[in-house]
Amino acid sequence: MRYRVPVSVMVVLAVMLSATVAAAQGAATGRATAEARGYKAPRTPDGQPDLQGYWTNSTYTPLQRPPEINREFFTREEAIEIMKKAAAAESEQTTPGTIADVHYDFTQFGLDRNQGGVPLNMRTSLIFDPPDGRLPPLTAEGKRLAAQRAEARKRMGGPWDAAQNQSFSVRCILMDRAGPPMLPGAYNNFYQIIQAPGYVMILVEMIHEPRIIPLDRRPHLSGNVQQLTGNPVGRWEGDTLVVESTNFTDQNPFAQGASEKMRLTERFTRVAEDRILYQFTIDDPAVWARAWSAELPMMKTNGPIFEHACHEGNRSLYNALAGARADETRAAEAAKKSSQ
């Protein structure tokens, strides 16, 4: 049985959340702070600001500002209208038996964003620095690295020539939601934050990836030790958790073409009972002409997070590879017959 999510649900949600997601649209930067709102985050037993709970960072706001838009904010009415249209598109059903329906139907399995809740965000882009809301220009080295990656992909053949040609997410190794930075995907954008003396743990729903962040200001790992999601070191600056990550591999799921020398600084500030302001800055002088920053709200949601067993019963990669081999066999047989 299939269920359609009424668009009206999304509209009501947008209206209810608008007051808590943006402190003031007219603020100079548009970035809400606990001090500006007079909000004081609750404390953990050891006196740290309490970020614990279940959160979602789903958003309809793009990372970069569309070229046809030349302002930092939409009006509240414009933002709600954009959310209504996006929700209507997401709640459309696939046609049974079609290719689009083979994998799964978002609404049927409760995976689409309008079922998980999306806070109203009046920004026209997640990037707020540079002010144009766009990624900075690539350096000469950045262009060289991008060309090098493109050539490497070309040498590997087509996407269905080998399992290794597919992304980590398709292969159920690591999803892009883990980041860092933690940017949302099409669905299942949920996180659980747990704090203990000296540590913060962020559990990512997709593939159940845990990020364990020490708070003792230890030095980063030696430069010859690299990790998929980097080496994080955290600290508190007032009520803000600051996490600096280095030592990334070139296989980090962050899809904007960063290098292994990327330094990522994340900031988590609880600005309301139901909201964390998540900000990050990418500093990679090997790739971009300058550092750049983005932000998005994380909205409190209900838990628990259930196990995301990506491999369990998942035959889509095998079937895609097998289908490609079958197509090749049919093409070879057809060519053989035509030559006879």
Beta strands, then each sheet from edge to edge (+ up, - down):
strand 1: 53-56
strand 2: 127-129
strand 3: 190-196
strand 4: 199-204
strand 5: 209-214
strand 6: 231-237
strand 7: 240-246
strand 8: 263-272
strand 9: 275-283
strand 10: 292-300
sheet 1: 2+ 10- 1+ 3- 4+ 5-
sheet 2: 2+ 10- 9+ 8- 7+ 6-
end
